[in-house]
Amino acid sequence: MIERRVNTSQMPVSKFENKFVNVYTKLIESGTSFKLFPSVMLWGPPGVGKSQAVKHIAEKVSDKTGKKVSVTDVRLLLFNPIDLRGIPTANADKTLAVWLKPKIFQMDDSKDVVNILFLDEISAAPPSVQAAAYQIVLDRTIGEHELPDNCIVIAAGNRVTDKSVAYAMPKALANRLMHIEVVGEPLGWREWATSHNIHPYVIGFINYSPAMLMGFDPSLEDLAFPTPRSWEMVSNILNYISDNLDEVMPLISGCIGSDTAYSLKSWTEMYEVIPEITEILDGKHKDIPTRPEIALALMSQMGMYLREHHSVEEVKNALDFVFNMPIEYRSQALVDFLAVKEIHGLLRNDDRYCNWFLRSGRYWEDYA
């Protein structure tokens, strides 16, 4: 069974995104047909960010290549086999049956466009629907209909062991796919969160307690539990409803569970004693906090603040402050700064930052 994953590659969601952005960019720039690269199957628990990763890949590939990248999201759980092939009807002289093309195959095949056909929840689809996907993932056709040459095929689903709705994938289909298991990883998630307006409370709490990023346990009956998806829901509550946790506790508990919600509330009480970000960026406050929870809360705010306040002097003061912090907090803050594209030029002109960046094994091209 495929759930043993003997030959499956496992990687954090952020690494998967970066890896396949580079893969698809190379294929596009070299003019290589997508038919020569296998379709990808993403495995992972609910809420880990599989669907969102595909959307991010589309955005980044578009930025790197200048092409329009369109994602056609097909939830196979909602399909019957006939839905994939199309509705049969008679030809003009009523001598043969022809199949009307389903809307999912109506893609722009022009050279300045890249299409991604995303077959989501494939493992939850009944075996008859999975069988209908054979031709799509291998031959890029189904019946008389053919995917355009500019189409990438990616599938995703939960594992049988996750105790979600999932069928074991037939080996005939499994052998037609490149299997990648994605996992939640706090550092990669933090890089994404800082650049996507995730609330500082959430970023700081996950930074303080990384194990809380992914609290999915298939052996438990809990309906609300922490995942990257549910933390984004919490962030939206804090950003758009209220960041007074007493006021929104029932809503937050309904997303991540009551135990995790109260842990978050206890941790956010640290925000009452952290230094003002404005004083740090103005160069007025230079005392380094000694309590770990206060340092982490401060780091979660600094990267977000620099998105709106990034003069030469402010960035310099932020770097001066961070490079005086213990190394474990320093690295986390420096990673956050990468999410602020407006300050990349200033960072590249700072010798301290460049030395750290080179030692970390990163490449500026990945952050362009």
Steps between C-alpha positions, in 0.01 A plus 500: 500500500619851424446605863821318595679769298814292454618720212327822598702821540408701809556875523360809674234691307733798450774279357250334266391842375856621434609172343215484251504870420858442385406180315213652305693820433784298347258302284335821377823688433655205314187441295472142632157342468318437826418156356860398570467570874283271716181621660539565873298345784503688832427300813447652841266541797201736492587867529873469431474737201498280189241703307653829604846383391375443145360854487831641628691304236278654233564851633878453525534335158306792352735748671812319378393434141268794425232258383142489619453185711141380537397231751201278425400350836305175459365336816476140383292401802210690341539339155360192332701324227261641238574854625863465395430365154204725420137454404428270201294636213437416135717634219357717220358211292400303811717202411758520779521603864732789585596630841458864593824634645484565878574855608821393677655435157415849371848642553690779328769326292691816398876519553484779758280290731574205729212287630505292817234230525474430873319172577430552869363237739587225254543247782146577620350432157330163448713242316293546183592870489864426579499259208370778273802707609743242355501651155527856630813445710677272254383585149358846583181396324163355584289358224519736203617796707864597540673742736694778327879480488528791744326310782660369821314227692518487881284277723457507878330301772499385860654172604287202607681516835362852558153350553352754262287387207761316293525192283823308445638608164521222240860422414430545129421864572768540768771394256403784268580770757795656681414469869589780744393497864476853640530575869448808716831664589509806730796687348371476144151589616636807679662626179165465324301648790710816526435584135128416509374729778464226761436669834808552724329314785483187287853533361649566843312212665607246236854631526484445878332160475571347155326173586171691506513566125371153420291332768314251283464157662285251305451289815305779673140600437561877527334703226706815560878468503800713398628478142652763270152543351325550833772741621431712193134499604602620847712774343202619295291522818770705672557723197140565395279438805699587812840434653345506847526131579243517780248620245574242229599195705193293397583563134867411541417190704271391218799508261788351700337344807456644848832377646707657222290817508563552871872434452499773236318738733747439783793561269363825356499656846874549437417772250418734788867515607694496170676818383333728247609413145503869407761572767725221371479612138561860606815388683367611839466155661809275494451276805480134394222302675626206705175303533460262202126552464543879485780472244286275280198727528719793400640314199151414377413870491819638349477336157134600465576859597778533243250429223354846557801686645821431312709813466878459488531610862221272624648193330846582635366537854308174469813316385710659777248381758464149358875438468535573872249226584590138584555302179189281534273806488715686252465240226123494529479876464738506203287239323193719559675793334528297178122510470513881463605544137515878536813474719693238300729766351587633846561149632735415214704812581547398863812285548367338817180393330680374189737289711206342681310449174792320331561277802132401507530348152236723344503659154367846417344359184250309714374827649481709184 
